[in-house]
Amino acid sequence: METTKDTGTRPHRVVVIGSGFGGLFGAKALRRSDVEVTMIAKTTHHLFQPLLYQVATGILSEGEIAPPTREILSGQKNAQVLLGEVTAIDLERREVTSTVLGRPTVTPYDSLLVAAGATQSYFGNDHFSEFAPGMKSIDDALELRGRIFGAFEMAELGASRGDDVDHNLTFVVVGAGPTGVEMAGQIAELSRRTLRKDFRAIQTHHARVILLDAAPQVLPPFGHRLGEKTKQELEKLGVEVILGAMVTDVDERGIQMKFKDGRVETIHAVTKIWAAGVQASPLGRTLSEQTGAPLDRAGRIAVNPDLTLPGHPEVFVVGDMISLDNLPGVAQVAIQGAKYAAKEIDGRLSGKAPQPPFKYFDKGSMAIISRFRAVAMVGRLRLTGVIAWLMWLAVHLVYITGFKNRITALLHWFVSFLGRGRSERTSTEQQIFGRSALARLQGGAADLVSRPGAYDEARDMIEKTRRAELEAQAAEESRLTDEGVRGVPAEQR
Ligand SMILES: Cc1cc2nc3c(=O)[nH]c(=O)nc-3n(C[C@H](O)[C@H](O)[C@H](O)COP(=O)(O)OP(=O)(O)OC[C@H]3O[C@@H](n4cnc5c(N)ncnc54)[C@H](O)[C@@H]3O)c2cc1C
């Protein structure tokens, strides 16, 4: 592989796409290498996705789970961070094009690490997203926070007018994987504990919290026993678990589902949350078209055993975007993959032999159900209850990025789990409706700013026409003061 280092003109340039688990851990793993790392990501933060549901339900603040990437990498002299959504990768020219507010930037590379993750999948029904937001980003979590707390507010208003508010007090979570379970559990705790004394016209603990899934069990990857245990714990909390139900329609007022026997039912619910299905980043398709590497149904790209692409040993793809040996879409796959890729890049530069194929080490999985209740799988161990919950607490504390975030998260957990409070209940109308409003603009946020160059043209024009006017106005103001004629009728001056 040609490296610019070999020519002695400049250091080897590594471009990292994404600041999630793969991107951040990959960039950090290159801190001692003789390379120039450029991380390009469409957000300025590193997101700890496993705790998004706690932002959505008012336990944690967004800053606690999304520290600025720039700050995390500030001490790493060989790394720089660029904001931008990567819209094109040219494998032939070895260039990445990214865009912010319609302004493109082209960044060349010698090695590329693609860790752009996955988005929510609505299984071909993308219009559901308008009424049932997913949970993949800080925007999603804050929108959901607004919708959840807003639903109680709307119910209180309606009830005080004597209206039927059942649809406001019904919450449907679609998808009984870890995220759906955690979300349903937290909404149940909110309604039964946190908000119980805060309203006058409604009884928040009568809220219906429904968890539904097309699968016949809760948490399928945790096996039958832990799935059944989780279902029982949820039901004890007051969550209705509906299994074998395929969502067939979602609108403003409700959700329609169809059962295996053909039965169709509608649940009237204003708040719907989509926690089912993921689709790999569309960058997978770009890479597939240029290399012939196949995509699976979830859009994940088949990579070589060393995480590179066919014919492109300089391009590594890691994390949620890849399809390799049925690896799950979890943080450790992304972290370990990114570290492997970084080691390979470094090794090649110092002339080391290639590593053996990438091997994932499974450290276990866990899901929290409610305070003091969780399920965990570590090797052959199957844990439930308080022990699993304490394990969850310790693991998440270790993996939250930044010392101050760990301390504040711990404090917030004390407030929410030992007490009944939630420190982060602030929500605004813009959080709830901002996404839909932006989606109605054809070019998104870029429509709200001047096109490149237009601002300068407008400023020049304003300067020409307004300068004389402003100077005359200032001269008149000054004359009125100097001549002491303010407040004196014109005929007496
Ligand atoms: C709600 C939720 C809960 C989860 N819970 C757990 C859990 O408990 N345990 C666990 O192990 N895993 C969990 N996961 C899965 C885990 O978060 C992912 O497997 C992991 O984040 C994958 O890492 P990644 O680097 O591939 O992608 P991500 O971490 O998603 O990072 C992708 C990055 O790429 C950026 N990006 C995307 N597209 C572009 C583009 N075009 N241009 C520039 N940048 C781009 C994004 O902004 C982001 O920075 C959860 C996921 C979610 C959504």
The ligand as an ORCA input file, in Angstrom:
! r2SCAN-3c Opt
* xyz 0 1
  C     -31.124      3.262     22.115
  C     -29.956      2.349     21.974
  C     -29.551      1.556     23.037
  C     -28.450      0.715     22.917
  N     -28.060     -0.034     23.992
  C     -26.939     -0.786     23.906
  C     -26.449     -1.499     25.035
  O     -27.051     -1.469     26.105
  N     -25.295     -2.207     24.906
  C     -24.604     -2.249     23.716
  O     -23.540     -2.868     23.647
  N     -25.053     -1.614     22.629
  C     -26.189     -0.874     22.686
  N     -26.646     -0.196     21.590
  C     -25.941     -0.372     20.318
  C     -24.674      0.456     20.256
  O     -24.932      1.784     20.660
  C     -24.142      0.416     18.836
  O     -23.884     -0.918     18.503
  C     -22.885      1.242     18.684
  O     -23.159      2.594     18.933
  C     -22.301      1.070     17.299
  O     -21.170      1.873     17.178
  P     -20.821      2.510     15.766
  O     -19.551      3.260     15.944
  O     -20.898      1.479     14.713
  O     -22.016      3.517     15.471
  P     -22.514      4.748     16.324
  O     -22.084      4.687     17.720
  O     -23.965      4.854     16.017
  O     -21.765      5.981     15.657
  C     -22.027      6.404     14.360
  C     -21.398      7.755     14.180
  O     -21.367      8.106     12.822
  C     -21.896      9.395     12.637
  N     -22.439      9.413     11.284
  C     -23.440      8.676     10.775
  N     -23.593      8.943      9.463
  C     -22.664      9.850      9.151
  C     -22.311     10.530      7.957
  N     -22.927     10.303      6.811
  N     -21.328     11.436      8.007
  C     -20.665     11.700      9.162
  N     -20.940     11.078     10.320
  C     -21.920     10.164     10.310
  C     -22.909      9.541     13.761
  O     -23.196     10.902     13.998
  C     -22.129      8.879     14.883
  O     -21.187      9.778     15.411
  C     -27.754      0.655     21.686
  C     -28.165      1.429     20.609
  C     -29.257      2.277     20.753
  C     -29.684      3.131     19.585
*
